[in-house]
């Protein structure tokens, strides 16, 4: 066990010696001061911010666009010259159709307005009719309760009594006949005829009386209540009819008002359509806003969309599309700027550039002074679009030409410099390893700028120190 402990201690000591020897044996660098120029190299293209794009931008017209006239590619034009002119015939047909639709919408609006006015009058008449119907039903019930109902019962009572009185009268008459024929000397045949007739009449009257008595019960028990119930139902039906009429009137008025609103909206839409189409007709001829040069296609992202097929397709008789850029006018003498795309890792450096020079690819010996504007706040595809304003120059620059942009972001005359490889991290801080008094120690430094080979040190080193040329890896 003692032998194992002694072996481990010896090995540990040997490791320390080897590490010390290793650090001493590492390549070192003597920190010194010197000049440092840091530049950002960018590719750019010339653009004209005042370029005019000739395209037909309709507000409403969606019909055919046939070219009647178009300026030649690469030719100079004067202000007011025709750049593009389209055939107005399809547009004229569209206007005629829209005006016809407008007349129909106007008729629909008038009909809706008249329907609203006449509907209100008709509603008044219908409502009054329903109210009158209810009043008549209520009066019928009132008359029934006061007159017709009691009269029905009374008529039934009087009718029965009339039958009863008739029987009594016939009985009395028959009785008088019997007495009369006994006292008078009349022939037997005559007496028999008169008495038999009276007896038969009396018998029939009794039968009718019995029938009348039975039927008389039906009136108070059935006919009278049924007639009253029918009149009462008439009152309820009249009330329901009045409620339905009022509801129908309200709904009908809302529907007529809604129809009027829809008709007015349609009329306004068609009116606007006609106005827009007429304005679109004024756009069928596009003229040059300034003197300049005509180039077919569009300048996008510093590149022209032009190709040889465009020359064939952009001529009289060919069709074009709405909002299609047919050609671009580059005004004479207008300012030209440079479009650049700054990588994300260089955007902060480039934004603070002190000096900017622009060299056209076609003229490598020319350097035009400039300044980088504020980059776009949103990156596109890993780069930030930015624009370089050019200083005074007399170069004939054409938009679409390529160039090289050199941005001097730092020009230090006397800076403390260290190799990039000498800088490492420890505890999340930038450090270099300084050799002093036979020891190697990590020292925190504040980094300045770099040109990709050396760093400038703002604090932590003064110059004259010896550091490891390559940072230690912990």
C-alpha positions in Angstrom: 0.0 0.0 0.0 2.9 2.3 0.9 4.5 1.5 -2.5 1.2 2.5 -4.4 1.0 5.8 -2.5 4.6 6.7 -3.2 4.1 5.8 -6.9 1.0 8.1 -7.2 2.8 11.0 -5.5 5.7 10.6 -7.8 3.5 10.5 -10.8 1.6 13.7 -9.7 4.9 15.5 -9.2 6.1 14.4 -12.6 2.9 15.7 -14.2 3.4 19.1 -12.7 7.0 19.3 -13.9 5.9 18.2 -17.3 3.1 20.8 -17.4 5.6 23.5 -16.4 8.0 22.4 -19.0 5.2 22.2 -21.5 4.1 25.9 -20.9 7.7 27.1 -21.0 8.2 25.2 -24.2 5.1 26.7 -25.9 5.6 29.4 -28.6 5.3 32.9 -27.2 4.6 36.3 -28.5 6.0 39.7 -27.4 3.1 42.1 -27.1 3.9 45.3 -29.0 2.1 48.4 -30.2 1.4 49.2 -33.8 -1.0 50.5 -36.4 -4.2 48.6 -37.2 -6.6 49.3 -40.1 -9.9 47.2 -40.2 -12.0 47.2 -43.3 -15.2 45.4 -44.4 -15.3 44.4 -48.0 -18.8 44.3 -49.6 -20.3 43.6 -53.0 -22.7 46.2 -54.3 -24.7 47.3 -57.3 -25.7 50.8 -58.5 -29.3 51.8 -58.3 -31.4 54.9 -59.0 -33.9 55.6 -56.3 -35.9 57.9 -58.7 -36.2 55.3 -61.4 -39.8 55.2 -62.9 -41.4 51.9 -63.5 -44.0 51.8 -66.3 -46.8 49.5 -65.4 -50.6 49.6 -65.8 -52.1 49.9 -62.3 -55.9 49.6 -62.6 -58.4 50.3 -59.9 -61.2 48.3 -61.5 -60.5 47.3 -65.1 -59.6 43.6 -65.4 -59.9 43.1 -69.2 -57.4 42.6 -72.0 -54.4 44.9 -72.3 -53.0 45.0 -75.9 -50.0 47.1 -76.6 -50.5 49.8 -79.3 -47.2 51.6 -78.8 -44.1 51.2 -76.7 -40.8 53.0 -76.5 -37.7 51.2 -77.7 -35.3 49.5 -75.4 -32.1 51.4 -74.6 -33.4 54.7 -76.2 -33.5 58.2 -74.8 -36.9 59.8 -74.3 -38.0 63.3 -73.4 -40.5 64.3 -70.7 -44.0 63.7 -71.9 -43.0 61.1 -74.6 -45.2 58.0 -74.7 -43.6 55.1 -72.9 -46.5 52.6 -73.3 -50.0 53.0 -74.9 -52.7 50.3 -74.7 -55.7 49.6 -77.0 -58.7 51.3 -75.4 -61.4 49.2 -77.2 -61.7 46.4 -74.5 -61.8 49.1 -71.8 -64.6 51.0 -73.7 -66.7 47.8 -73.7 -66.1 47.3 -70.0 -67.2 50.9 -69.3 -70.4 50.4 -71.4 -71.2 47.2 -69.5 -70.6 48.9 -66.2 -72.8 51.9 -67.1 -75.6 49.5 -68.1 -75.2 47.8 -64.7 -75.4 51.2 -63.1 -78.7 51.9 -64.9 -80.0 48.6 -63.6 -78.8 49.4 -60.1 -80.5 52.8 -60.3 -83.8 51.2 -61.3 -83.5 48.7 -58.4 -82.9 51.5 -56.0 -85.9 53.5 -57.2 -88.1 50.4 -56.9 -86.8 49.8 -53.4 -87.6 53.4 -52.4 -91.0 53.2 -53.9 -91.7 49.9 -52.3 -90.8 51.3 -48.9 -93.1 54.3 -49.4 -96.1 52.3 -50.8 -95.5 49.5 -48.3 -95.9 51.9 -45.4 -99.3 53.1 -46.8 -100.4 49.5 -47.5 -99.3 48.5 -44.0 -101.5 51.3 -42.6 -104.6 50.0 -44.5 -103.9 46.4 -43.6 -103.5 47.3 -39.9 -106.7 49.3 -39.9 -108.5 46.4 -41.5 -107.3 44.0 -38.8 -108.3 46.4 -36.1 -111.7 46.8 -37.7 -112.1 43.0 -37.8 -111.3 42.8 -34.1 -113.8 45.5 -33.3 -116.5 43.8 -35.4 -115.9 40.5 -33.6 -116.0 42.1 -30.2 -119.2 43.9 -31.1 -120.7 40.7 -32.4 -120.0 39.1 -29.0 -121.3 42.1 -27.2 -124.6 42.0 -29.3 -124.8 38.2 -28.7 -124.6 38.6 -24.9 -127.0 41.5 -24.8 -129.5 40.7 -27.6 -129.0 37.7 -29.9 -128.2 35.1 -27.3 -131.1 35.9 -25.0 -133.4 36.3 -28.1 -132.4 32.8 -29.3 -133.5 31.3 -26.0 -136.6 33.4 -26.0 -137.5 32.4 -29.5 -137.1 28.8 -28.6 -139.3 29.3 -25.5 -142.0 31.2 -27.5 -141.9 28.6 -30.2 -142.6 25.8 -27.7 -145.3 27.8 -26.1 -146.9 28.4 -29.5 -147.1 24.7 -30.1 -148.5 24.1 -26.7 -151.1 26.9 -27.2 -152.0 25.5 -30.6 -152.8 22.1 -29.0 -154.9 23.7 -26.3 -156.7 25.7 -28.9 -157.5 22.7 -30.9 -158.6 20.7 -27.9 -161.0 23.6 -27.0 -162.3 23.8 -30.6 -162.8 20.0 -30.7 -164.7 20.1 -27.4 -166.9 22.9 -28.7 -167.6 20.9 -31.9 -168.6 17.9 -29.9 -171.1 20.0 -27.8 -172.4 21.9 -30.9 -173.0 18.8 -32.9 -174.9 17.2 -30.0 -177.3 20.1 -29.7 -177.9 20.8 -33.4 -179.7 18.5 -35.7 -177.1 18.0 -38.4 -176.6 15.1 -40.6 -174.4 12.4 -39.2 -172.0 12.4 -42.2 -171.3 16.1 -41.9 -170.7 15.9 -38.2 -168.4 13.0 -38.6 -166.4 14.8 -41.2 -165.9 17.9 -39.1 -165.1 16.0 -35.9 -162.7 13.6 -37.6 -160.8 16.5 -39.2 -160.5 18.2 -35.9 -159.4 15.1 -34.2 -156.8 14.3 -36.8 -155.5 17.9 -36.6 -155.3 17.7 -32.8 -153.5 14.4 -33.0 -151.0 15.8 -35.4 -150.5 18.9 -33.3 -149.7 16.8 -30.3 -147.1 14.9 -32.2 -145.6 18.1 -33.4 -145.7 19.4 -29.8 -143.8 16.4 -28.5 -141.3 16.8 -31.3 -141.0 20.5 -30.5 -140.5 19.8 -26.8 -137.6 17.5 -27.6 -136.0 19.9 -30.1 -136.5 22.8 -27.7 -134.0 21.2 -25.3 -131.3 21.3 -28.0 -131.3 25.1 -28.2 -130.2 25.9 -24.6 -128.1 22.8 -24.2 -126.2 22.9 -27.6 -127.1 25.5 -30.2 -126.9 28.5 -27.9 -123.5 27.6 -26.2 -122.1 26.5 -29.6 -123.1 29.8 -31.3 -121.6 31.8 -28.4 -118.4 29.8 -28.5 -118.1 30.4 -32.2 -118.5 34.1 -31.7 -115.9 34.1 -28.9 -113.5 32.1 -31.2 -114.0 34.8 -33.8 -112.9 37.4 -31.3 -109.7 35.4 -30.4 -109.0 34.8 -34.1 -109.4 38.5 -34.7 -106.9 39.2 -31.9 -104.4 36.7 -33.3 -104.9 38.1 -36.8 -104.2 41.6 -35.5 -101.0 40.4 -33.8 -99.9 38.6 -36.9 -100.6 41.7 -39.0 -98.6 43.9 -36.6 -95.7 41.4 -36.7 -95.8 41.1 -40.5 -95.9 44.9 -40.8 -92.8 45.2 -38.6 -90.9 42.5 -40.4 -92.0 43.7 -43.8 -90.8 47.2 -43.1 -87.4 45.9 -41.9 -87.2 43.8 -45.1 -88.1 46.8 -47.3 -85.6 49.0 -45.5 -82.9 46.3 -45.8 -83.7 45.9 -49.5 -83.4 49.7 -49.9 -80.0 49.6 -48.2 -78.8 46.7 -50.3 -80.0 48.5 -53.4 -78.3 51.7 -52.4 -75.0 49.8 -51.7 -75.3 48.2 -55.1 -75.9 51.5 -56.7 -72.9 53.1 -54.9 -70.8 50.1 -55.9 -71.7 50.4 -59.5 -71.2 54.2 -59.5 -67.7 53.7 -58.0 -67.0 51.0 -60.5 -67.9 53.3 -63.4 -65.8 56.1 -61.9 -62.8 53.8 -61.4 -63.1 52.4 -64.9 -63.1 55.9 -66.3 -60.0 56.8 -64.3 -58.4 53.5 -65.5 -59.0 54.7 -69.1 -56.7 57.7 -68.4 -53.9 55.3 -67.4 -54.0 53.5 -70.7 -51.3 55.9 -72.0 -48.1 56.1 -69.8 -45.8 59.0 -70.5 -42.3 59.8 -69.3 -42.2 62.0 -66.1 -38.7 63.2 -66.9 -36.0 63.0 -69.6 -34.2 59.7 -69.4 -33.3 56.3 -70.8 -35.7 53.4 -71.4 -34.7 49.9 -70.3 -37.1 46.9 -70.6 -37.8 45.0 -67.4 -37.3 45.9 -63.8 -34.3 46.6 -61.5 -34.7 44.3 -58.5 -32.1 43.8 -55.8 -29.5 45.4 -58.1 -30.3 43.1 -61.0 -32.3 43.6 -64.2 -35.1 41.2 -65.0 -34.5 41.8 -68.7 -34.0 39.0 -71.2 -34.1 38.8 -75.0 -37.6 37.4 -75.0 -38.9 40.6 -73.6 -37.9 42.5 -76.7 -40.1 40.1 -78.7 -43.0 40.2 -76.3 -43.0 44.0 -75.7 -44.2 45.3 -79.1 -47.4 46.4 -80.7 -50.1 43.8 -80.7 -48.7 41.8 -77.8 -50.6 41.3 -74.6 -49.5 42.6 -71.2 -50.6 42.0 -67.6 -51.9 44.5 -65.1 -49.3 45.6 -62.5 -46.6 44.1 -64.7 -43.4 46.3 -64.9 -42.9 46.6 -68.7 -40.0 49.0 -68.7 -38.0 51.3 -66.4 -37.1 54.9 -67.1 -33.7 56.0 -65.6 -33.9 59.8 -65.4 -31.0 61.8 -66.8 -28.7 63.3 -64.1 -30.6 61.9 -61.1 -28.7 60.6 -58.1 -27.3 57.0 -58.1 -26.8 55.1 -54.9 -25.2 51.7 -54.1 -27.1 48.8 -52.7 -25.2 46.4 -50.5 -26.0 43.3 -48.4 -24.1 43.3 -45.1 -23.5 39.9 -43.4 -24.9 39.6 -39.9 -21.4 39.2 -38.4 -20.2 42.5 -40.0 -23.3 44.7 -39.7 -22.2 46.5 -36.5 -18.8 47.1 -37.9 -20.0 48.4 -41.3 -22.6 50.6 -39.7 -19.8 52.5 -37.9 -17.5 52.8 -40.8 -15.4 56.0 -40.8 -14.4 56.0 -44.5 -16.2 54.3 -47.5 -14.9 53.9 -51.0 -16.8 52.5 -54.0 -15.0 51.0 -57.0 -17.0 50.1 -60.1 -16.1 46.6 -61.3 -15.8 48.0 -64.8 -13.4 50.8 -63.6 -11.1 49.1 -61.1 -8.8 52.2 -60.8 -11.7 54.5 -59.7 -12.5 55.1 -56.1 -15.7 57.1 -55.3 -16.1 58.3 -51.7 -19.3 57.4 -50.0 -21.1 56.8 -46.6 -23.1 53.8 -45.5 -26.6 54.6 -44.3 -28.5 52.9 -41.5 -29.0 49.2 -42.4 -32.5 47.7 -42.6 -33.6 46.6 -39.1 -34.7 43.2 -40.5 -32.3 40.7 -42.0 -33.1 39.0 -45.3 -31.5 35.7 -45.9 -28.8 36.3 -43.3 -27.9 39.7 -44.6 -28.9 43.3 -43.9 -29.8 45.5 -46.9 -28.2 48.9 -46.8 -27.5 51.8 -49.1 -24.3 53.8 -49.7 -24.7 57.4 -50.6 -22.0 58.5 -53.1 -19.9 61.6 -52.8 -19.1 64.0 -55.6 -17.9 62.2 -58.8 -18.1 62.6 -62.5 -18.5 58.9 -63.5 -21.2 57.8 -65.9 -22.8 55.1 -63.7 -25.7 53.0 -65.0 -28.0 51.3 -62.5 -27.4 47.6 -62.5 -23.6 48.0 -62.7 -21.7 46.1 -60.0 -19.1 47.5 -57.6 -16.9 46.8 -54.7 -17.4 48.7 -51.4 -14.6 49.0 -49.0 -15.6 50.3 -45.5 -12.8 51.4 -43.2 -14.2 50.7 -39.7 -11.1 51.4 -37.7 -7.7 53.1 -38.4 -5.7 52.9 -35.2 -2.2 54.5 -35.3 -0.8 52.9 -32.1 -2.7 50.1 -30.6 -1.7 47.2 -28.3 -1.9 44.2 -30.7 -2.1 40.4 -30.0 -2.6 37.5 -32.4 -6.2 36.3 -32.6 -5.1 32.8 -31.6 -3.6 34.1 -28.3 -7.1 35.1 -27.0 -9.2 32.5 -25.2 -11.9 32.5 -22.6 -12.0 31.6 -18.9 -15.0 32.0 -16.8 -16.9 33.6 -19.7 -14.2 36.4 -20.0 -11.6 37.1 -22.7 -8.1 36.3 -21.5 -4.5 35.9 -22.7 -1.8 33.8 -20.9 1.0 36.0 -19.7 4.5 34.6 -18.8 6.1 36.4 -15.9 8.6 35.4 -13.2 8.7 31.8 -14.5 4.9 31.5 -14.2 2.1 31.4 -16.8 -1.1 33.2 -15.7 -4.4 34.0 -17.4 -5.1 37.7 -17.6 -8.4 39.3 -18.5 -8.3 41.7 -21.4 -10.8 44.0 -23.1 -10.9 43.4 -26.8 -11.1 46.2 -29.4 -11.4 45.5 -33.1 -9.9 42.8 -35.3 -8.8 42.5 -38.9 -9.2 38.7 -38.8 -5.5 38.3 -37.8 -4.9 40.4 -34.7 -7.0 41.9 -32.0 -6.5 45.4 -30.6 -6.5 45.4 -26.8 -8.2 48.3 -25.0 -7.2 47.2 -21.4 -5.4 44.4 -19.6 -2.1 44.8 -21.6 0.2 47.8 -22.1 2.8 46.3 -24.4 6.1 44.5 -23.7 4.5 41.5 -22.1 5.2 38.0 -23.2 2.1 35.9 -23.8 1.5 32.4 -25.2 1.0 32.6 -28.9 -1.9 30.1 -28.7 -4.5 30.2 -26.0 -4.7 27.3 -23.6 -7.7 25.1 -23.8 -9.3 24.4 -20.4 
